[in-house]
Amino acid sequence: MNDIEMTDQDFAEATPADSRPREARTKIAVVLNHTAGALLDRDNMHELLVAQFERLGFDPDFVPAEAGGLAERMKIGCESGAAMLVVAGGDGTITCGAKAAMESGLVLGVLPFGTMNLLAKDLGLPVGDMEAALGILKTGRERTIDVAEVNGHIYLCASMLGLPARLARYREASRGQASFLAWRYRFIRAALRALARAGTPRWSLRVDGERADLRAASLVIAPNPLDDRAGQPFHRARLDGGLLELYAIKHMSLTDVIRLAAKALTGWLRGDPDLTRLHAREVIVARSGRRSGQSIRVMNDGEIHLLEPPLVYRIRPRALRVMAPMELE
């Protein structure tokens, strides 16, 4: 019997397509927050993402919404044997994923599908371009960024006390109770009432051990300072500086908010008499006066928490590994 020689092409043609060896793919765990702004009313988002991930050479393992709450789904994704945890949603969702990724040692991939997308913008990720954001998971580079925490709750962008946290409470209480336009109208009306009644609570601070008492309608504590340049009011030029930046805003009437917003947009915010800035590795916050022992409403990356005082803020330098564009320095 004569030997028969087969070329590689002959072997490929004779082998069923579904039994040929596949190119090795990187396994990733994917968690979608279906309540995020950009995912609402997108029934085909799962199919779109599967096709894009496979085109890029990933083997995506989607954690289903039925698996539990967001934090539980993040944990399941991290325990799946994946090389990366990919999170699709807004800043609050990304922060939830960051906690799970840090605890498991995984790198975090970000798909900015939220409303504000502050961290994504700081990282230089493309917002509003799903294909480009997915591409960075493949062609980008791993970066390490700082993480802030308060009483055991981590955050990546900003923690707000005072009036902003109260406004967020109104927003969440009215969400889903009416049409979008009606909800927006009710929120704006509540916000205007809150601004009209905004007081200046007394705060007792310890900034790296040194006491600082002040009155402020709002406190904002961010990991690394906001950019002072014109046109960059909520942007941070650096994410690994290793310091907390505290902003105390004394008055927050409607006129004050408009004035401060205009100054932030033009780069003239530094030196404003109504704004106090401090930086430290640790900030301890408590209320003074008759409300000193009461719980404090805190908004971390858009998520509301009711925490017992004192609030102990710390920075974890370069604690999170995250995918970012190659050109980020």
C-alpha positions in Angstrom: 0.0 0.0 0.0 1.4 3.3 -1.0 2.1 6.0 1.6 -0.1 9.1 1.1 1.4 12.5 2.0 -0.9 15.3 3.0 0.1 18.9 3.0 -1.0 21.3 5.7 -3.6 22.7 3.4 -4.9 19.2 2.6 -5.2 18.5 6.4 -7.0 21.7 7.1 -9.5 20.9 4.3 -10.0 17.4 5.5 -10.5 18.4 9.2 -14.0 19.6 10.3 -13.8 23.3 11.2 -15.2 22.8 14.7 -12.5 20.3 15.5 -9.5 22.3 14.4 -7.2 23.7 17.2 -8.2 27.2 18.0 -5.9 30.1 18.7 -5.3 30.5 22.4 -7.6 33.2 23.8 -7.2 35.3 27.0 -10.0 34.5 29.4 -11.7 37.5 30.9 -14.6 37.9 33.4 -17.1 40.5 32.3 -19.6 42.2 34.7 -22.3 44.5 33.2 -24.3 47.0 35.2 -27.5 47.0 33.2 -28.8 50.0 35.1 -25.9 52.2 33.8 -26.9 55.1 31.6 -25.4 53.8 28.3 -26.7 50.2 28.9 -30.3 51.1 29.5 -32.7 50.0 26.7 -29.9 48.1 24.9 -31.2 44.5 24.8 -28.5 43.5 22.2 -25.5 44.8 24.3 -24.5 41.3 25.3 -24.3 40.0 21.7 -22.4 43.1 20.6 -19.8 42.7 23.3 -19.4 39.0 22.7 -18.6 39.6 19.0 -16.2 42.4 19.8 -14.4 40.4 22.5 -13.9 37.4 20.3 -12.7 39.5 17.4 -10.0 40.8 19.8 -8.9 37.4 20.9 -10.6 37.2 24.3 -12.6 34.4 25.8 -15.3 36.3 27.7 -17.1 34.8 30.7 -20.1 37.0 31.4 -21.4 36.9 35.0 -25.2 36.9 34.7 -27.3 39.4 36.5 -29.1 36.5 38.2 -26.0 35.5 40.1 -26.5 38.2 42.7 -25.9 41.8 43.6 -23.1 43.8 41.9 -20.5 43.1 44.6 -21.3 39.4 44.6 -21.0 39.2 40.8 -17.7 41.0 40.9 -16.4 38.4 43.3 -17.7 35.5 41.1 -15.9 37.0 38.2 -12.6 37.3 40.1 -12.9 33.7 41.2 -13.5 32.3 37.7 -9.9 31.9 36.7 -9.9 34.9 34.4 -6.8 37.0 33.7 -8.7 40.3 33.8 -11.9 41.6 35.4 -13.8 43.8 32.8 -16.4 46.1 34.2 -19.0 48.0 32.2 -20.8 50.9 33.9 -20.3 54.2 35.6 -17.9 55.4 38.3 -19.8 53.6 41.1 -19.8 50.3 39.2 -16.1 50.7 38.4 -15.3 51.3 42.1 -17.1 48.2 43.0 -15.1 46.2 40.5 -11.9 47.9 41.7 -12.4 46.5 45.2 -12.9 43.0 43.9 -9.9 43.3 41.5 -7.6 44.6 44.3 -8.6 41.8 46.7 -8.0 39.1 44.0 -4.9 40.7 42.4 -6.5 41.0 39.0 -6.0 43.8 36.6 -9.2 45.9 36.0 -10.5 46.7 32.5 -12.9 49.6 32.2 -15.8 50.1 29.8 -17.1 53.6 30.5 -20.9 53.2 30.1 -22.0 55.5 32.9 -23.2 59.1 33.1 -20.2 61.1 34.3 -17.3 58.6 33.6 -14.9 60.7 35.6 -12.3 58.0 36.1 -12.4 57.0 32.4 -11.7 60.5 31.4 -8.8 60.8 33.9 -7.3 57.6 32.4 -7.7 58.9 28.9 -10.2 56.2 27.9 -12.5 57.0 25.0 -16.0 57.7 26.2 -18.9 57.1 23.8 -16.8 54.9 21.5 -17.3 51.2 22.6 -15.1 49.7 19.9 -12.1 52.0 20.9 -12.6 51.3 24.6 -12.6 47.6 24.0 -9.5 47.9 21.9 -7.6 49.4 24.8 -8.1 46.1 26.7 -6.0 44.5 24.0 -3.6 47.1 22.9 -3.3 49.3 26.1 -0.9 49.1 28.9 -1.3 48.3 32.6 -1.1 51.2 35.0 -1.1 51.4 38.8 -3.2 54.2 40.4 -4.0 55.4 43.9 -7.1 54.3 45.7 -8.7 56.3 48.6 -10.8 54.8 51.4 -13.0 56.1 54.2 -14.0 53.8 57.1 -13.3 50.8 55.0 -15.1 52.0 51.8 -12.9 52.6 48.8 -13.4 55.1 46.1 -11.4 56.3 43.0 -12.7 59.8 42.1 -14.2 61.8 45.0 -15.9 61.6 48.3 -18.4 64.4 49.0 -20.0 65.5 52.3 -22.6 68.1 53.0 -24.9 69.5 50.2 -23.7 67.3 47.3 -24.6 64.1 49.4 -28.0 65.6 50.2 -28.7 66.3 46.5 -27.7 62.7 45.6 -30.2 61.5 48.2 -33.0 63.4 46.4 -31.8 62.1 43.0 -32.0 58.4 44.1 -35.3 58.8 46.0 -37.0 60.1 42.8 -35.3 57.9 40.2 -37.7 55.5 38.5 -40.9 57.1 39.9 -41.8 59.1 36.8 -40.7 59.8 33.2 -37.2 61.1 32.6 -38.4 64.7 32.0 -40.6 64.6 35.2 -37.8 63.1 37.2 -35.4 65.8 36.0 -37.8 68.5 36.8 -38.4 67.2 40.3 -34.7 66.8 41.0 -33.9 70.4 39.8 -36.7 71.7 41.9 -35.4 69.9 45.0 -31.9 71.0 44.2 -32.9 74.6 44.0 -34.7 74.3 47.4 -31.7 72.7 49.0 -29.4 75.4 47.6 -31.7 78.1 49.0 -31.5 76.5 52.5 -27.9 75.5 52.4 -26.1 76.3 55.6 -22.5 76.2 56.7 -22.0 73.3 59.1 -19.0 73.2 61.4 -16.4 70.5 60.8 -13.6 69.3 63.0 -10.7 68.0 61.0 -7.3 66.4 61.7 -5.1 66.7 58.6 -2.1 64.4 59.1 -2.5 64.8 62.8 -2.9 68.6 62.9 -6.3 70.0 63.9 -8.2 72.3 61.5 -11.7 73.5 62.4 -13.8 75.2 59.7 -17.3 75.9 58.4 -18.2 74.6 55.0 -21.4 73.8 53.1 -19.5 71.0 51.3 -16.3 69.0 51.7 -14.8 67.1 48.8 -11.9 64.7 49.4 -10.2 63.4 46.2 -7.3 61.0 45.6 -4.9 63.5 44.0 -5.8 67.1 43.1 -8.1 68.4 40.5 -6.5 70.1 37.5 -6.3 73.9 37.8 -6.1 74.4 34.0 -8.9 76.2 32.1 -11.5 73.8 30.7 -10.5 70.9 33.1 -12.8 71.5 36.1 -13.2 67.8 37.2 -10.1 66.3 35.6 -7.0 65.0 37.5 -3.7 65.3 35.7 -2.1 62.6 37.9 -3.6 59.5 39.5 -0.6 58.2 41.4 0.6 61.2 43.5 0.0 59.4 46.8 -1.9 62.3 48.5 -5.5 63.2 49.3 -6.7 66.6 48.3 -9.4 68.2 50.4 -11.6 71.0 49.1 -13.8 72.9 51.6 -16.5 75.1 50.0 -17.8 77.6 52.5 -21.0 78.8 50.7 -23.2 76.9 48.2 -26.1 79.2 47.2 -27.1 79.1 43.6 -25.1 82.3 43.0 -22.0 80.7 44.6 -22.4 77.5 42.6 -22.6 79.4 39.3 -19.6 81.6 40.3 -17.4 78.6 41.3 -18.4 76.7 38.2 -17.4 79.6 36.0 -14.1 80.0 37.8 -13.4 76.3 37.5 -14.0 76.3 33.7 -11.7 79.3 33.2 -8.9 78.1 35.5 -9.3 80.9 38.1 -10.5 78.7 41.0 -7.2 78.8 42.9 -7.2 81.5 45.5 -11.0 81.9 45.7 -11.9 83.1 49.2 -14.8 80.6 49.6 -12.5 77.6 48.8 -10.0 76.1 51.2 -7.6 73.4 49.9 -5.5 71.0 52.0 -3.5 67.9 51.1 -2.5 65.0 53.3 -2.1 61.2 53.5 -4.8 61.0 56.2 -7.8 63.2 57.0 -10.1 62.6 59.9 -13.5 64.3 59.7 -16.2 64.9 62.4 -19.0 67.3 62.9 -18.9 70.0 65.6 -21.7 71.2 67.7 -25.0 69.5 68.5 -24.8 67.1 65.5 -21.3 65.9 66.4 -22.3 62.3 67.2 -24.8 61.8 64.3 -24.1 59.6 61.3 -22.8 61.4 58.3 -24.1 61.0 54.7 -21.2 60.4 52.3 -21.2 60.1 48.6 -18.4 58.1 47.2 -18.1 58.1 43.4 -21.9 58.7 43.2 -22.8 56.0 45.7 -24.4 57.0 49.0 -23.3 55.7 52.4 -24.4 56.6 55.9 -21.2 56.3 58.1 -20.6 56.7 61.8 -18.1 59.4 62.8 -15.3 60.0 62.8 -14.6 59.5 59.1 -11.1 58.4 58.6 -9.8 59.0 55.1 -6.6 57.4 53.9 -4.8 57.0 50.6 -3.5 53.6 49.2 -0.7 54.6 46.8 -0.7 52.7 43.5 -3.0 50.0 44.9 -5.0 49.3 41.7 -3.9 47.8 38.4 -5.9 49.1 35.5 -5.7 49.1 31.7 -5.2 52.5 30.1 -4.1 53.8 26.7 -0.4 53.4 25.7 0.2 57.1 25.5 -0.8 57.8 29.1 2.3 58.9 31.1 
